[in-house]
Amino acid sequence: MLGKAVYEQFAPHCQVLATDIDLNESWLEYGDVIDYQQILEKALKFEPDLIINLAALTDLEYCEKNPAITWKTNALGAENMALVSKKLNATHIYISTAGIFDGRQEYYNDFEQPNPLSVYAKSKYYGETAIEKMLDNYFIFRAGWMMGGGIEKDKKFINKIFKQVLEGKKELFVVEDKLGTPTYTVNFAESMFEIVQTELYGLYNMVCEGSCSRYDVAVEFIRLLGLEKKININIVDSEYFKEEYFAPRPFSEKLLNLKLSSRGIDFMKNWKECLEDYVGSYKIHLEISS
Ligand SMILES: NC(=O)c1ccc[n+]([C@@H]2O[C@H](COP(=O)([O-])OP(=O)(O)OC[C@H]3O[C@@H](n4cnc5c(N)ncnc54)[C@H](OP(=O)(O)O)[C@@H]3O)[C@@H](O)[C@H]2O)c1
């Protein structure tokens, strides 16, 4: 999801070597963050000034059922990439998540104490702590509910809603008891690009402005698609999805960009404005299918 936006943001300005284990784009080369030796050799040849580690297993249910590979990818992978950055004296960027908090309070600023609930969140939090211990020239950016990548790459909420729309569903069921801050990949990548040049290293919450529930996001998305008169959105609570989404999720994952705004480097836009931009890529599919 995020890799595409980051590649498109950085590639016009820098020489980029983009890697993944799933080679679904012509601009990707194979690189596995679990395999330290192989990724180090690749990096030694390329000699990057900046390493951006976006690699992770991000499906919370998969992570819950497969803890070993989750720890290897999200935690050991984070350590490996930090080691490579250290060896090459490269600046490092790691992407963390709002999901590292337990959600007992509504808002979390950059300084509050994480208490991750799920295997995914625990492994991501480990990644944060490893980087903080190992490196000086690093940025950790905590994202919220990610939206971006379009129909082919978006694995999260927006695309899950859109798939139901394409299937012709007229009744959607969406939770209102989960709160968060949406984060648009394109805006996130723009912001990363600006901030990395400031050398104001450290850990930052970096989410779009404005917070909401999943229900609010669904309502806005359907409205922007122009389908509000055709599709009904029913509010349910998380119990309704307890079998499908069994991984523990915090009640609230709302982040505050306290450090970014205090340092005058908060480039994140309002989530509704971002969603409006993002919806364009979905409208095309709607036109084709009708
Ligand atoms: N999505 C969100 O809501 C969200 C929110 C906050 C933070 N984040 C963080 O943002 C970063 C980017 O995630 P994303 O949203 O762009 O999700 P994504 O689309 O799932 O991207 C993660 C990529 O890492 C790849 N990967 C998995 N194992 C790997 C390995 N061993 N070596 C190299 N690559 C590997 C995945 O490949 P496969 O597709 O084959 O697994 C996938 O292409 C991650 O660090 C994630 O934890 C995401």
The ligand as an SDF file (V2000), in Angstrom:
LIG
                    3D

 48 52  0  0  0  0  0  0  0  0999 V2000
   -1.7370   -0.8140    6.4850 N   0  0  0  0  0  0  0  0  0  0  0  0
   -1.9030   -0.1240    7.6000 C   0  0  0  0  0  0  0  0  0  0  0  0
   -3.0540    0.1680    8.0100 O   0  0  0  0  0  0  0  0  0  0  0  0
   -0.7000    0.3360    8.3810 C   0  0  0  0  0  0  0  0  0  0  0  0
   -0.9090    1.1860    9.4810 C   0  0  0  0  0  0  0  0  0  0  0  0
    0.1860    1.6130   10.2010 C   0  0  0  0  0  0  0  0  0  0  0  0
    1.4620    1.2230    9.8420 C   0  0  0  0  0  0  0  0  0  0  0  0
    1.6480    0.3960    8.7880 N   0  0  0  0  0  0  0  0  0  0  0  0
    3.0160    0.0180    8.4490 C   0  0  0  0  0  0  0  0  0  0  0  0
    3.3340    0.6090    7.2080 O   0  0  0  0  0  0  0  0  0  0  0  0
    4.3290   -0.1860    6.5440 C   0  0  0  0  0  0  0  0  0  0  0  0
    3.8770   -0.4480    5.1310 C   0  0  0  0  0  0  0  0  0  0  0  0
    2.7450   -1.2980    5.1600 O   0  0  0  0  0  0  0  0  0  0  0  0
    1.5910   -1.2030    4.0700 P   0  0  0  0  0  0  0  0  0  0  0  0
    0.4430   -0.5430    4.6880 O   0  0  0  0  0  0  0  0  0  0  0  0
    2.1520   -0.6640    2.8060 O   0  0  0  0  0  0  0  0  0  0  0  0
    1.1970   -2.7490    3.9360 O   0  0  0  0  0  0  0  0  0  0  0  0
    1.5520   -3.8040    2.8050 P   0  0  0  0  0  0  0  0  0  0  0  0
    0.9510   -3.3650    1.5220 O   0  0  0  0  0  0  0  0  0  0  0  0
    1.1670   -5.1250    3.3820 O   0  0  0  0  0  0  0  0  0  0  0  0
    3.1270   -3.6890    2.6570 O   0  0  0  0  0  0  0  0  0  0  0  0
    4.0590   -4.4780    3.3240 C   0  0  0  0  0  0  0  0  0  0  0  0
    4.9050   -5.1670    2.2810 C   0  0  0  0  0  0  0  0  0  0  0  0
    5.9580   -5.9040    2.9300 O   0  0  0  0  0  0  0  0  0  0  0  0
    6.0900   -7.1090    2.2350 C   0  0  0  0  0  0  0  0  0  0  0  0
    6.8060   -8.1190    2.9990 N   0  0  0  0  0  0  0  0  0  0  0  0
    6.2980   -9.0870    3.8120 C   0  0  0  0  0  0  0  0  0  0  0  0
    7.2920   -9.8430    4.3020 N   0  0  0  0  0  0  0  0  0  0  0  0
    8.4600   -9.3430    3.7900 C   0  0  0  0  0  0  0  0  0  0  0  0
    9.8120   -9.7150    3.8980 C   0  0  0  0  0  0  0  0  0  0  0  0
   10.2000  -10.7630    4.6580 N   0  0  0  0  0  0  0  0  0  0  0  0
   10.7480   -8.9910    3.2450 N   0  0  0  0  0  0  0  0  0  0  0  0
   10.3850   -7.9320    2.4550 C   0  0  0  0  0  0  0  0  0  0  0  0
    9.1100   -7.5530    2.2940 N   0  0  0  0  0  0  0  0  0  0  0  0
    8.1510   -8.2420    2.9650 C   0  0  0  0  0  0  0  0  0  0  0  0
    4.6640   -7.4910    1.9280 C   0  0  0  0  0  0  0  0  0  0  0  0
    4.6130   -8.5110    0.9590 O   0  0  0  0  0  0  0  0  0  0  0  0
    3.3070   -9.4750    0.9370 P   0  0  0  0  0  0  0  0  0  0  0  0
    2.1750   -8.6080    0.4150 O   0  0  0  0  0  0  0  0  0  0  0  0
    3.6970  -10.5540    0.0050 O   0  0  0  0  0  0  0  0  0  0  0  0
    3.0790   -9.9270    2.3510 O   0  0  0  0  0  0  0  0  0  0  0  0
    4.1070   -6.1650    1.4370 C   0  0  0  0  0  0  0  0  0  0  0  0
    4.3650   -5.9620    0.0730 O   0  0  0  0  0  0  0  0  0  0  0  0
    4.4710   -1.4550    7.4000 C   0  0  0  0  0  0  0  0  0  0  0  0
    5.6110   -1.3280    8.2030 O   0  0  0  0  0  0  0  0  0  0  0  0
    3.2150   -1.4580    8.2540 C   0  0  0  0  0  0  0  0  0  0  0  0
    3.4170   -2.1420    9.4700 O   0  0  0  0  0  0  0  0  0  0  0  0
    0.5950   -0.0340    8.0310 C   0  0  0  0  0  0  0  0  0  0  0  0
  1  2  1  0
  2  3  2  0
  2  4  1  0
  4  5  1  0
  4 48  2  0
  5  6  2  0
  6  7  1  0
  7  8  2  0
  8  9  1  0
  8 48  1  0
  9 10  1  0
  9 46  1  0
 10 11  1  0
 11 12  1  0
 11 44  1  0
 12 13  1  0
 13 14  1  0
 14 15  2  0
 14 16  1  0
 14 17  1  0
 17 18  1  0
 18 19  2  0
 18 20  1  0
 18 21  1  0
 21 22  1  0
 22 23  1  0
 23 24  1  0
 23 42  1  0
 24 25  1  0
 25 26  1  0
 25 36  1  0
 26 27  1  0
 26 35  1  0
 27 28  2  0
 28 29  1  0
 29 30  1  0
 29 35  2  0
 30 31  1  0
 30 32  2  0
 32 33  1  0
 33 34  2  0
 34 35  1  0
 36 37  1  0
 36 42  1  0
 37 38  1  0
 38 39  2  0
 38 40  1  0
 38 41  1  0
 42 43  1  0
 44 45  1  0
 44 46  1  0
 46 47  1  0
M  CHG  2   8   1  16  -1
M  END
$$$$
